[in-house]
Amino acid sequence: MPRRQLHVTGAAETPLRKALRALRTELGLPRGFPPDVLAEAEAAAKSPRPPGLDATDLPLFTIDPPGSVDLDQAMHLARRADGGYRVHYAVADVAAFVAPAGALDAEAHRRVLTLYLPDGRVPLHPPVLSEGAASLLPGQTAPALLWRIDLDAYGRRVAAEVRRALVRSRVRLDYATVQQYIDAGTAEEPLALLRDIGRLREELEVERGGVSLRVPEQEIVEADGSYRTVYRAPLPADGWNAQISLLTGMAAADLMTAAGTGVLRTLPAAPDGAVARLRRSAQALGVDWPHHVSYAALVRTLDPSLPRHAAFLQDCTALLRGSGYTVFTDGNVPVPALHAAVADEYTHCTAPLRRLVDRYAGELCVAAVEGREPPEWVRAALAALPQEMAEGGRRANRVERECVDIVESALLMDRVGEVFTGTVVDVRDDDPATGTVHLESPAVVARLEGAGAPLPLGERLEVRLTQAFPGREKALFVPA
């Protein structure tokens, strides 16, 4: 499930870049790894635990943003003789490098997640692993958890297994290149099948009632002392690639539930109040949302290349805030334990370089396929994982909120005193004269106060910007 993706360009001494550096200090984000963690990572990079299977003859490929080096997944796609498909999906085997209860393991439990800021990231594992020995870089032999998932001609899963293996990716691709090859008809079959399988899985998602958010990236561009925002809309290839990951997460959930021990990613249905607020955001942005159209149906009609749709898709991520992790052991599988957006049982298992829980989910799935009990170090850690992931998620959410506030202040810092048109999308219960306004342009959501009377929830309003400076003053509006 997506987070808001922000990137900044510009000189290091601009107010925006300075504010982002100060934020790292304010939040106590780590600037590096302790010496004992680095030493253990260096040693592990030279001698990972060897797997039993050699699958280096499988011509895998990766699809990631340009310049990415922390490559969690690689794939190979093929047709089966019965008209179906075979998906090989290699996931970086972080457990081959991280010794239980060691310094590297303890540091990963402290960090929990890779944190993403507009000016860079704070990694979960040291770069010698996450960008080196454990990454599925092209031409590099590396240990992986190799999934083999068979689909019928309609894209439905008919079999799945996962085993430890040595793999070697052949080529690193980015989304734009993949889309170009497929659209031009020049993609060879392993890559060309991404469109066929991706579309089939998207059709099944619609049939289940699931929904995938095509959230665009935002790049904040600095020029002549001011800022503007540029969206990068996701391509169809982004969605097809995401469907392979979702397929694997759903297969993993089924393996764990059948074995009776596991950890699921869960999300309850959105409460009516959250959907109502989203409808007000749609109104603020001029997104047509007829009352008879469901949220899932609306999302599938949105074009992330349109600025107002892109901004609304960012707002839609609010419906994912109730997500969490559910652990079960000894056959006590919760019923139900669904992920509302996936509309099925699902787990996180495809990004172990960037997310702690995935390492444990992978171990549980390998044990399930081999018909044995999970390792004791996995069972011992399960009970604490949901709380650890929740704390890591709250830290990531705070980083995201603070970054958005800083970026929005940068976008508006030269416009203090100007009047904007927006829609009141929220009003505080304890102070109805204070709330939140969603501007029509730029697509900023900010605090609104000083009305002196209850704010008109859901109505358009002229508002004046009274303050905005990155890192010092969050954007604040009053009725004009």
C-alpha positions in Angstrom: 0.0 0.0 0.0 1.4 3.3 -1.0 2.8 6.2 1.0 3.0 9.7 -0.3 6.2 10.0 -2.4 7.9 13.3 -2.4 11.2 14.3 -4.0 13.1 17.6 -3.9 15.6 19.2 -6.2 17.6 22.3 -5.7 20.6 23.7 -3.8 21.5 22.3 -0.4 21.1 25.7 1.3 17.6 26.5 0.2 15.0 27.0 3.0 13.3 23.7 2.1 16.5 21.6 2.1 17.6 23.2 5.4 14.2 22.5 7.0 14.4 18.8 5.9 17.9 18.5 7.5 16.6 20.1 10.7 13.7 17.7 10.7 16.0 14.7 10.8 17.7 16.1 13.9 14.4 17.1 15.6 12.9 13.6 15.1 16.1 11.9 16.2 16.5 10.0 12.9 19.7 7.9 12.7 22.4 9.3 10.5 24.4 6.1 10.2 24.9 2.7 11.7 26.8 1.8 14.9 30.3 0.3 14.4 29.3 -3.2 15.6 26.3 -3.3 13.2 28.5 -2.2 10.3 31.2 -4.8 11.2 28.6 -7.6 11.4 27.0 -6.5 8.1 30.5 -6.5 6.4 31.2 -10.0 7.6 27.7 -11.3 6.6 28.1 -9.8 3.2 31.1 -12.0 2.6 29.6 -15.2 3.9 25.8 -15.4 3.8 24.0 -18.7 4.7 24.1 -20.8 1.5 20.8 -22.1 0.1 20.4 -25.6 -1.2 19.0 -24.9 -4.6 20.9 -23.3 -7.5 18.5 -21.4 -9.7 21.0 -19.1 -11.4 20.0 -20.4 -14.8 16.6 -18.7 -14.4 16.8 -15.4 -16.4 15.3 -13.0 -13.9 14.8 -9.3 -14.3 14.0 -6.4 -11.9 11.7 -3.5 -12.4 12.3 -0.5 -10.1 12.5 3.3 -10.3 15.6 4.6 -12.2 18.8 4.5 -10.1 17.4 2.1 -7.5 20.0 -0.2 -5.9 18.1 -1.7 -3.0 16.3 -4.3 -5.2 14.0 -6.6 -3.2 12.4 -8.5 -6.1 13.2 -10.1 -9.4 10.9 -12.1 -11.7 10.6 -14.4 -14.6 7.3 -15.0 -16.4 6.4 -17.9 -18.7 3.5 -19.6 -20.4 2.4 -23.1 -19.3 1.4 -25.8 -21.7 -2.2 -25.8 -20.4 -2.7 -22.1 -21.4 -1.9 -20.8 -18.0 1.2 -19.0 -16.7 4.1 -19.6 -14.3 5.4 -16.7 -12.2 8.9 -17.0 -10.7 9.4 -14.3 -8.1 12.6 -14.0 -6.2 12.6 -12.0 -3.0 15.9 -11.0 -1.3 16.8 -13.4 1.5 17.7 -11.1 4.2 17.7 -13.9 6.8 20.7 -15.4 5.0 22.7 -12.4 6.2 21.1 -11.4 9.5 21.9 -13.7 12.5 19.1 -13.9 15.1 19.8 -11.8 18.2 22.9 -10.3 16.7 23.8 -6.6 16.5 22.4 -6.3 13.0 19.1 -8.0 14.0 18.8 -5.7 17.0 19.3 -2.6 14.9 16.7 -3.7 12.4 14.2 -4.2 15.2 15.0 -0.6 16.4 14.5 0.8 12.9 11.7 -1.4 11.7 11.2 0.4 8.4 13.2 2.3 5.8 12.1 5.9 6.2 11.6 8.0 3.1 12.1 11.8 3.1 12.0 14.1 0.1 15.8 14.5 0.2 16.8 10.9 0.8 16.1 7.9 2.9 17.0 6.3 6.3 17.6 2.6 5.5 16.6 -0.4 7.5 19.9 -2.3 6.8 23.4 -1.0 6.2 24.1 -0.3 2.5 26.7 -3.0 2.2 23.7 -5.4 2.4 20.6 -3.4 1.2 22.5 -1.9 -1.7 25.1 -4.6 -2.1 25.3 -8.3 -1.2 21.6 -8.8 -0.3 20.2 -6.8 -3.2 19.1 -8.6 -6.4 21.4 -6.5 -8.6 22.0 -7.5 -12.2 24.8 -10.0 -12.8 25.2 -10.7 -9.0 24.6 -14.1 -7.5 22.6 -13.7 -4.4 20.5 -15.8 -2.0 16.7 -15.4 -2.4 13.4 -16.9 -1.5 12.2 -18.1 -4.9 8.5 -18.3 -5.3 6.9 -20.4 -8.1 3.3 -19.5 -8.6 1.2 -21.2 -11.3 -1.9 -19.4 -12.7 -4.6 -20.7 -14.9 -5.6 -19.0 -18.2 -7.7 -16.4 -16.3 -4.9 -15.5 -13.9 -6.2 -17.4 -10.9 -3.7 -19.0 -8.7 -3.7 -22.8 -8.8 -0.4 -23.6 -7.0 2.3 -21.8 -5.0 5.5 -22.7 -3.3 8.7 -20.9 -2.1 12.2 -22.3 -1.5 15.6 -20.9 -0.8 17.8 -20.6 -3.8 20.7 -18.8 -5.4 19.6 -16.5 -8.1 21.1 -14.1 -10.6 19.1 -11.3 -12.2 20.1 -10.5 -15.8 18.9 -7.0 -16.2 17.6 -4.0 -14.2 14.7 -2.2 -15.9 12.7 0.9 -14.9 9.0 1.4 -15.4 9.3 3.8 -18.3 11.6 1.4 -20.2 9.2 -1.5 -19.6 6.2 0.5 -20.8 8.1 1.6 -23.9 9.2 -2.0 -24.8 5.7 -3.4 -24.3 3.9 -0.6 -26.1 6.3 -0.9 -29.1 5.9 -4.6 -29.2 9.6 -5.2 -28.8 9.5 -6.8 -25.4 10.5 -10.5 -25.4 8.0 -12.9 -23.9 9.1 -13.0 -20.3 8.7 -9.2 -20.1 5.7 -9.0 -22.5 3.8 -11.4 -20.3 3.8 -8.8 -17.5 1.0 -7.0 -19.3 -1.0 -10.1 -19.9 -0.7 -11.4 -16.3 -1.0 -7.9 -14.8 -4.3 -7.2 -16.7 -5.7 -10.6 -15.7 -4.9 -9.9 -12.0 -6.4 -6.4 -12.2 -9.6 -7.9 -13.6 -9.7 -10.4 -10.6 -9.1 -7.5 -8.2 -12.2 -5.8 -9.6 -14.1 -9.1 -9.2 -13.0 -9.4 -5.6 -13.9 -5.8 -4.8 -10.3 -4.7 -4.2 -8.7 -1.4 -5.1 -5.2 -0.3 -5.9 -4.3 3.3 -5.6 -2.2 4.7 -8.4 -0.6 7.4 -6.3 1.7 9.7 -8.2 5.1 10.9 -7.1 5.5 14.6 -6.4 8.8 16.3 -7.3 9.3 19.7 -5.6 11.4 21.8 -8.0 13.3 24.9 -6.9 13.9 27.7 -9.3 14.7 31.4 -8.7 14.1 31.1 -5.0 10.6 29.7 -5.3 9.1 26.2 -5.6 6.6 24.4 -7.8 5.3 20.8 -7.7 5.4 18.3 -10.6 3.6 15.0 -10.6 4.9 11.8 -12.1 1.9 9.7 -12.9 2.3 6.0 -12.5 2.3 4.0 -15.8 0.3 0.9 -16.5 3.5 -1.1 -16.0 3.7 0.2 -12.4 0.3 -1.4 -11.7 1.1 -4.7 -13.5 4.3 -5.0 -11.5 2.4 -4.3 -8.2 0.0 -7.0 -9.1 2.8 -9.6 -9.1 3.7 -8.4 -5.6 0.1 -8.6 -4.4 -0.2 -12.1 -5.9 2.8 -13.2 -3.9 1.5 -11.6 -0.7 -1.9 -13.3 -1.1 -0.2 -16.7 -1.8 2.0 -16.2 1.3 -1.1 -15.5 3.5 -2.7 -18.7 2.3 0.4 -20.8 3.0 0.6 -19.4 6.5 -3.1 -19.9 7.3 -2.9 -23.5 6.1 0.1 -24.1 8.3 -1.5 -22.4 11.3 1.2 -19.9 12.1 1.7 -16.6 10.5 1.4 -12.8 10.4 -1.2 -11.1 8.2 -1.5 -7.5 7.0 -5.0 -6.5 7.9 -7.2 -3.4 7.2 -10.8 -3.0 8.3 -13.4 -1.4 6.1 -13.2 2.4 6.2 -15.7 4.1 8.6 -18.4 6.2 7.1 -16.9 9.4 8.5 -13.6 8.8 6.6 -15.5 8.2 3.3 -17.6 11.3 3.9 -14.5 13.4 4.4 -13.0 11.9 1.2 -16.2 13.0 -0.6 -15.6 16.5 0.6 -12.1 16.4 -0.7 -13.4 15.2 -4.1 -15.8 18.2 -4.1 -12.9 20.5 -3.2 -10.8 19.3 -6.1 -13.6 19.1 -8.7 -13.6 15.3 -8.9 -17.0 14.1 -10.0 -18.2 11.4 -7.5 -21.8 10.5 -8.0 -23.5 9.1 -4.9 -24.3 5.8 -6.6 -20.7 5.2 -7.4 -18.6 3.2 -4.9 -15.2 4.3 -3.8 -13.5 1.4 -5.5 -15.3 2.1 -8.8 -14.4 5.8 -8.6 -10.7 5.2 -8.0 -10.5 3.0 -11.1 -11.7 6.0 -13.3 -9.1 8.4 -12.0 -6.3 9.6 -14.2 -3.2 10.3 -12.0 -1.7 12.5 -14.8 -4.4 15.1 -14.1 -3.3 17.3 -11.1 -6.7 17.3 -9.4 -7.0 13.5 -9.7 -3.4 13.2 -8.5 -4.1 15.3 -5.4 -7.3 13.3 -4.7 -5.4 10.0 -4.9 -3.0 11.3 -2.3 -6.1 12.0 -0.1 -7.3 8.5 -0.7 -4.3 7.1 1.3 -6.1 8.3 4.4 -8.4 5.2 4.1 -5.4 3.0 4.7 -4.6 4.4 8.2 -6.4 1.6 10.1 -4.0 -1.1 8.7 -2.1 -3.3 11.1 -0.6 -6.8 11.5 -2.4 -9.8 13.0 -0.3 -12.7 14.3 -1.7 -16.2 14.8 0.0 -19.4 16.1 -0.9 -23.1 16.8 -3.8 -23.1 14.3 -5.7 -20.2 15.8 -6.3 -18.4 12.6 -8.4 -15.3 13.0 -11.7 -15.2 11.1 -12.0 -13.0 9.2 -8.6 -11.2 8.9 -8.9 -9.5 5.6 -7.2 -6.5 4.0 -10.1 -4.3 2.9 -8.2 -2.8 -0.1 -6.9 -6.2 -1.3 -10.3 -7.8 -0.5 -8.6 -11.0 0.6 -6.1 -12.4 3.1 -2.8 -10.8 2.5 0.7 -10.4 4.0 3.8 -8.3 3.5 6.6 -10.6 2.3 8.2 -9.0 -0.8 10.2 -6.1 0.6 12.5 -7.5 3.4 15.3 -5.0 2.6 13.0 -2.2 3.6 10.5 -3.7 6.1 11.2 -5.8 9.1 8.1 -8.0 9.1 8.8 -9.4 5.6 11.8 -11.3 6.8 9.7 -13.2 9.3 6.8 -13.8 6.8 9.3 -15.3 4.4 10.7 -17.7 7.0 7.2 -18.8 7.9 6.3 -19.5 4.3 9.5 -21.6 3.6 8.7 -23.6 6.7 5.1 -24.2 5.6 6.2 -25.5 2.2 8.8 -27.8 3.8 6.2 -29.1 6.2 8.2 -28.2 9.3 7.8 -26.0 12.3 9.1 -22.4 11.9 12.5 -21.7 13.5 12.4 -20.9 17.2 13.8 -17.4 16.6 10.8 -16.6 14.3 8.2 -18.0 16.8 9.8 -16.1 19.6 9.6 -12.8 17.8 6.0 -13.1 16.4 4.1 -11.8 19.5 6.0 -8.5 19.5 6.0 -7.9 15.8 2.6 -6.1 15.5 3.5 -3.6 18.1 7.0 -3.1 16.7 5.5 -2.5 13.2 2.9 -0.2 14.6 5.5 1.9 16.3 7.6 2.0 13.2 4.5 2.9 11.2 3.7 5.8 13.5 7.3 7.1 13.2 7.0 6.8 9.4 3.6 8.6 9.4 5.0 11.4 11.5 8.0 11.8 9.1 5.5 11.9 6.2 3.2 14.5 7.9 6.1 16.7 8.9 7.6 16.5 5.4 4.3 17.4 3.8 4.0 20.4 6.1 7.5 21.5 5.2 6.9 21.1 1.5 3.6 22.8 1.5 5.1 25.7 3.4 7.8 25.9 0.8 5.3 26.0 -2.0 3.4 28.9 -0.3 6.2 30.9 1.4 6.1 33.7 -1.2 2.3 34.0 -1.2 1.6 35.1 2.3 -1.3 37.6 2.2 -2.9 36.2 -1.0 -6.4 35.0 -1.1 -7.2 31.4 -2.3 -10.4 29.4 -3.0 -10.8 26.2 -1.1 -13.3 23.8 0.5 -13.7 23.2 4.2 -13.1 19.4 4.4 -13.0 19.1 8.2 -14.2 20.9 11.3 -13.0 20.3 14.9 -15.7 18.9 17.2 -14.4 20.9 20.2 -13.9 24.1 18.2 -16.2 24.4 15.1 -14.5 27.7 14.2 -11.3 25.8 13.5 -10.8 23.2 10.8 -9.1 22.2 7.6 -9.3 23.7 4.1 -8.4 22.0 0.8 -7.2 24.6 -1.7 -8.2 24.2 -5.3 -4.8 25.4 -6.5 -2.2 24.6 -5.5 -3.6 21.3 -4.1 -2.7 22.0 -0.4 -4.5 20.9 2.7 -3.9 23.2 5.6 -5.2 24.5 8.9 -8.0 27.1 8.9 -8.8 29.1 12.0 -10.0 32.4 13.2 -13.5 32.2 11.7 -15.3 33.5 14.8 -18.3 31.3 13.8 -18.7 27.7 12.9 -17.0 26.8 9.6 -19.3 25.7 6.7 -18.3 22.1 6.4 -18.2 20.9 2.8 -18.6 24.4 1.3 -16.3 26.6 -0.8 -14.7 29.5 1.0 -12.3 32.3 0.2 -9.3 32.1 2.6 -6.2 34.2 3.2 -2.8 32.8 3.8 -1.3 34.3 7.0 1.9 32.3 7.4 4.1 29.8 5.7 7.8 29.1 6.0 9.4 25.6 5.7 10.4 24.3 9.1 9.4 27.4 11.0 5.7 28.1 10.2 3.2 25.6 8.9 0.8 27.0 6.3 -2.1 28.7 8.1 -5.3 30.3 6.6 -8.1 32.5 7.9 -11.4 33.3 6.2 -10.9 36.2 3.8 
